Amino acid sequence: MLGVMLNNKETQEIEYMLKRELEELLLDLTDSRIDGIVKRAMEERYKIIFGLYKRFASPKECYKYIRSKQQRSEKFSD
């Protein structure tokens, strides 16, 4: 386990970067042109980044980036 001390500005910047990455992943995970193997890797990345984001954001903010059951069930249908 690692610890990091961040000031308020750095925390805001990390939160911003994580939000942008989550938005991009959620968009790409719904793209039917992307192969199933690639989607599985993207799903793993989403879980890691969402876990990091939960440490910075409020629960209310986290709800925006939770995948629906329908999205999760479609992930391997390709």
PyRosetta script that sets phi, psi and omega in degrees:
from pyrosetta import init, pose_from_sequence

init()
pose = pose_from_sequence("MLGVMLNNKETQEIEYMLKRELEELLLDLTDSRIDGIVKRAMEERYKIIFGLYKRFASPKECYKYIRSKQQRSEKFSD")
pose.set_psi(1, 140.8)
pose.set_omega(1, 178.4)
pose.set_phi(2, -117.0)
pose.set_psi(2, 152.4)
pose.set_omega(2, 174.7)
pose.set_phi(3, -120.3)
pose.set_psi(3, 147.5)
pose.set_omega(3, -179.3)
pose.set_phi(4, -138.3)
pose.set_psi(4, 135.1)
pose.set_omega(4, 174.4)
pose.set_phi(5, -103.8)
pose.set_psi(5, 126.1)
pose.set_omega(5, -178.2)
pose.set_phi(6, -127.2)
pose.set_psi(6, 144.6)
pose.set_omega(6, 172.9)
pose.set_phi(7, -84.3)
pose.set_psi(7, 175.1)
pose.set_omega(7, -175.1)
pose.set_phi(8, -59.9)
pose.set_psi(8, -42.5)
pose.set_omega(8, -179.4)
pose.set_phi(9, -63.4)
pose.set_psi(9, -42.7)
pose.set_omega(9, 178.7)
pose.set_phi(10, -65.2)
pose.set_psi(10, -39.3)
pose.set_omega(10, 177.7)
pose.set_phi(11, -62.4)
pose.set_psi(11, -43.9)
pose.set_omega(11, 178.6)
pose.set_phi(12, -62.8)
pose.set_psi(12, -39.7)
pose.set_omega(12, -179.7)
pose.set_phi(13, -66.6)
pose.set_psi(13, -42.7)
pose.set_omega(13, 178.5)
pose.set_phi(14, -65.1)
pose.set_psi(14, -42.6)
pose.set_omega(14, 177.8)
pose.set_phi(15, -59.9)
pose.set_psi(15, -42.8)
pose.set_omega(15, 178.4)
pose.set_phi(16, -61.1)
pose.set_psi(16, -46.3)
pose.set_omega(16, -178.9)
pose.set_phi(17, -64.3)
pose.set_psi(17, -40.8)
pose.set_omega(17, 179.1)
pose.set_phi(18, -65.6)
pose.set_psi(18, -40.4)
pose.set_omega(18, 177.9)
pose.set_phi(19, -61.7)
pose.set_psi(19, -44.3)
pose.set_omega(19, -179.6)
pose.set_phi(20, -64.2)
pose.set_psi(20, -40.8)
pose.set_omega(20, 179.7)
pose.set_phi(21, -66.6)
pose.set_psi(21, -40.9)
pose.set_omega(21, 177.6)
pose.set_phi(22, -63.2)
pose.set_psi(22, -42.9)
pose.set_omega(22, 178.4)
pose.set_phi(23, -60.5)
pose.set_psi(23, -43.3)
pose.set_omega(23, 179.8)
pose.set_phi(24, -65.3)
pose.set_psi(24, -43.3)
pose.set_omega(24, 179.3)
pose.set_phi(25, -64.2)
pose.set_psi(25, -43.9)
pose.set_omega(25, 179.7)
pose.set_phi(26, -61.9)
pose.set_psi(26, -38.7)
pose.set_omega(26, 177.5)
pose.set_phi(27, -66.0)
pose.set_psi(27, -46.9)
pose.set_omega(27, -178.6)
pose.set_phi(28, -66.5)
pose.set_psi(28, -33.3)
pose.set_omega(28, 179.8)
pose.set_phi(29, -67.2)
pose.set_psi(29, -19.8)
pose.set_omega(29, 177.5)
pose.set_phi(30, -92.8)
pose.set_psi(30, -3.8)
pose.set_omega(30, -178.8)
pose.set_phi(31, -78.0)
pose.set_psi(31, 117.4)
pose.set_omega(31, -177.3)
pose.set_phi(32, -71.7)
pose.set_psi(32, -14.8)
pose.set_omega(32, -179.0)
pose.set_phi(33, -79.2)
pose.set_psi(33, -12.6)
pose.set_omega(33, -177.3)
pose.set_phi(34, -87.9)
pose.set_psi(34, 133.5)
pose.set_omega(34, -177.0)
pose.set_phi(35, -64.9)
pose.set_psi(35, 151.6)
pose.set_omega(35, -179.1)
pose.set_phi(36, -58.2)
pose.set_psi(36, -39.0)
pose.set_omega(36, 179.9)
pose.set_phi(37, -64.3)
pose.set_psi(37, -42.5)
pose.set_omega(37, 179.0)
pose.set_phi(38, -66.0)
pose.set_psi(38, -40.1)
pose.set_omega(38, 178.8)
pose.set_phi(39, -63.4)
pose.set_psi(39, -36.1)
pose.set_omega(39, 177.5)
pose.set_phi(40, -63.3)
pose.set_psi(40, -41.9)
pose.set_omega(40, 177.2)
pose.set_phi(41, -65.1)
pose.set_psi(41, -39.4)
pose.set_omega(41, 178.7)
pose.set_phi(42, -66.4)
pose.set_psi(42, -36.6)
pose.set_omega(42, 177.8)
pose.set_phi(43, -62.9)
pose.set_psi(43, -42.8)
pose.set_omega(43, 176.7)
pose.set_phi(44, -61.6)
pose.set_psi(44, -44.1)
pose.set_omega(44, 178.7)
pose.set_phi(45, -63.0)
pose.set_psi(45, -41.6)
pose.set_omega(45, 177.6)
pose.set_phi(46, -58.1)
pose.set_psi(46, -45.9)
pose.set_omega(46, -178.2)
pose.set_phi(47, -61.4)
pose.set_psi(47, -41.6)
pose.set_omega(47, 179.7)
pose.set_phi(48, -66.4)
pose.set_psi(48, -48.3)
pose.set_omega(48, -177.4)
pose.set_phi(49, -67.5)
pose.set_psi(49, -38.7)
pose.set_omega(49, 178.2)
pose.set_phi(50, -65.4)
pose.set_psi(50, -37.5)
pose.set_omega(50, 176.1)
pose.set_phi(51, -61.2)
pose.set_psi(51, -41.4)
pose.set_omega(51, 176.0)
pose.set_phi(52, -65.6)
pose.set_psi(52, -43.6)
pose.set_omega(52, -177.9)
pose.set_phi(53, -61.8)
pose.set_psi(53, -37.3)
pose.set_omega(53, -179.9)
pose.set_phi(54, -60.5)
pose.set_psi(54, -25.1)
pose.set_omega(54, 179.6)
pose.set_phi(55, -76.7)
pose.set_psi(55, -20.9)
pose.set_omega(55, -177.4)
pose.set_phi(56, -102.6)
pose.set_psi(56, -33.0)
pose.set_omega(56, -169.8)
pose.set_phi(57, -102.7)
pose.set_psi(57, 161.0)
pose.set_omega(57, 176.3)
pose.set_phi(58, -74.9)
pose.set_psi(58, 157.8)
pose.set_omega(58, 177.3)
pose.set_phi(59, -56.1)
pose.set_psi(59, -36.6)
pose.set_omega(59, 179.0)
pose.set_phi(60, -61.0)
pose.set_psi(60, -42.1)
pose.set_omega(60, 178.4)
pose.set_phi(61, -68.7)
pose.set_psi(61, -34.2)
pose.set_omega(61, -178.6)
pose.set_phi(62, -66.0)
pose.set_psi(62, -31.5)
pose.set_omega(62, -178.9)
pose.set_phi(63, -58.2)
pose.set_psi(63, -28.6)
pose.set_omega(63, -179.0)
pose.set_phi(64, -64.7)
pose.set_psi(64, -23.9)
pose.set_omega(64, -172.9)
pose.set_phi(65, -112.6)
pose.set_psi(65, 10.5)
pose.set_omega(65, 176.6)
pose.set_phi(66, -82.0)
pose.set_psi(66, 131.9)
pose.set_omega(66, 179.7)
pose.set_phi(67, -77.7)
pose.set_psi(67, 143.0)
pose.set_omega(67, 178.5)
pose.set_phi(68, -76.9)
pose.set_psi(68, 164.0)
pose.set_omega(68, 178.3)
pose.set_phi(69, -62.0)
pose.set_psi(69, -37.3)
pose.set_omega(69, 179.9)
pose.set_phi(70, -62.5)
pose.set_psi(70, -42.3)
pose.set_omega(70, 179.3)
pose.set_phi(71, -63.5)
pose.set_psi(71, -41.0)
pose.set_omega(71, -178.8)
pose.set_phi(72, -68.2)
pose.set_psi(72, -36.8)
pose.set_omega(72, -179.1)
pose.set_phi(73, -72.0)
pose.set_psi(73, -25.6)
pose.set_omega(73, 179.8)
pose.set_phi(74, -82.5)
pose.set_psi(74, -9.8)
pose.set_omega(74, -169.9)
pose.set_phi(75, -63.1)
pose.set_psi(75, -28.4)
pose.set_omega(75, -178.2)
pose.set_phi(76, -114.3)
pose.set_psi(76, 15.9)
pose.set_omega(76, -177.5)
pose.set_phi(77, -78.6)
pose.set_psi(77, -10.9)
pose.set_omega(77, -178.4)
pose.set_phi(78, -72.5)
pose.dump_pdb("model.pdb")
